[in-house]
Amino acid sequence: MSQLLINKLKNVAGLCAMLTVFFMAGTVDAVAQQRASNDANPNSVMATKLGVTACPMGSATNVQGGLATIESQAATLRQLIKSGNGSVNDKLKYFYYESILQDVGQHSVAPELSLLTSLREAAKQSGANNVQMLRDLYNATKVLFGMC
């Protein structure tokens, strides 16, 4: 009979240990997710080089509105560029908007990341190397997404 009692106590102790592990793992995961959403943007170094503010992750409050606006502007720019009347600035905007639409709209990349990383790619594609143009484009676009 004492062996039966010992086995039951072992089972209860094992169950308590498992519950403790699950509780601790859940707490650590929840804290990590909360901390990650409040972390600084990992593209802060690039933003600093451009002289702009990298918005914190999770700060975009108007993602769908921003996407709709730049999609409309990209369509207009596409026609302008196809007609051969697009300036370097128009090409920069077009490539920038298309990159953001692909990242955020199709691949669910955070706007806080895409708006900065897309600048580099758009500058390469358009041949734009004016830091002030990049800075102005980023600052105007982040407002559309409701970012800092």
Buried (B, 14 or more C-beta within 10 A) or exposed (E): EEEEEEEEEEEEEEEEEEEEEEEEEEEEEEEEEEEEEEEEBEBBEBBEEBEBBBBBBBBBEBBEEBBEBBBEBBEEBBEBBEEEEBEEBBBBBBBBBBBBBEBBBEEEBBBBBBBBBBBBBBBEBBEBEEEEBBBEBBBEBBEBBBBB
